Amino acid sequence: MARKIRARFSKGKIEPLEHLELQEGEEVFISVEEIPALERRSRTRAKSFPADSLLKLVGIGQGEGATDVSQNKHKYLADAYAQKGS
């Protein structure tokens, strides 16, 4: 079965960036296709964020706080500034 995976060339070896279900010592054919610089740059930029950044948002809407913030934003902002001044 043929499939495409991402890999990195490092210290003279090709290292897969994805898990491969292969037996130890199994031989495979490798076709090398360079990734365009623009695509490489965007992946590098994405690495600056922790992998679990989006996971921290899971359940954010299920809190017991206010759920009408978009409708009453001016009221909530006024309350926040009033408390800050106290």
C-alpha positions in Angstrom: 0.0 0.0 0.0 1.5 3.4 -1.0 0.9 6.5 1.0 2.5 9.9 1.5 4.0 11.0 4.8 6.0 13.9 6.0 9.6 13.3 7.0 12.7 15.3 7.9 16.3 14.8 6.7 18.5 15.1 9.7 22.1 14.0 10.4 22.2 12.0 7.1 19.0 10.1 7.8 15.3 10.5 6.8 13.1 10.6 9.9 9.4 10.2 9.6 7.2 12.8 11.3 4.3 10.3 11.5 4.0 6.9 13.1 4.6 4.1 10.6 3.2 0.6 11.3 6.2 -1.3 10.0 8.0 -4.4 11.3 11.6 -4.0 12.4 13.9 -4.5 9.4 11.1 -4.2 6.9 12.2 -2.6 3.6 10.2 0.1 1.9 10.5 2.3 -1.3 11.0 6.0 -0.6 10.2 8.7 -3.1 11.6 12.1 -2.2 9.6 15.3 -3.0 10.9 18.6 -1.6 8.4 20.8 0.2 8.1 24.3 -1.2 9.8 27.0 1.0 6.5 28.8 1.5 4.8 25.7 2.9 7.9 24.9 5.1 7.8 28.5 6.5 4.1 28.2 7.5 4.7 24.9 9.3 7.6 26.4 11.2 5.5 29.3 12.3 2.8 26.9 13.6 5.4 25.2 15.9 5.6 28.4 18.0 2.3 27.5 19.6 2.0 24.6 22.1 0.3 21.5 20.7 -2.4 21.6 23.3 -3.4 25.3 22.7 -6.7 24.4 21.1 -7.4 21.7 23.7 -7.4 24.3 26.4 -10.5 25.8 24.7 -12.5 22.6 24.9 -15.4 23.1 27.2 -14.9 26.9 27.5 -18.6 27.5 26.6 -19.8 25.1 29.3 -18.6 27.2 32.2 -21.1 28.6 34.7 -20.2 32.2 33.9 -22.1 34.7 31.7 -23.3 33.3 28.3 -24.7 36.5 26.9 -21.5 38.5 26.7 -21.9 39.3 23.0 -25.3 40.8 23.7 -24.4 42.7 26.9 -20.7 43.6 26.2 -21.1 47.2 27.1 -22.6 46.4 30.5 -19.9 43.8 31.3 -17.2 46.3 30.2 -18.7 49.0 32.3 -18.8 46.7 35.3 -15.2 45.6 34.8 -14.0 49.2 34.6 -16.0 50.2 37.7 -14.4 47.3 39.7 -11.0 48.2 38.4 -11.4 51.8 39.7 -12.5 50.6 43.2 
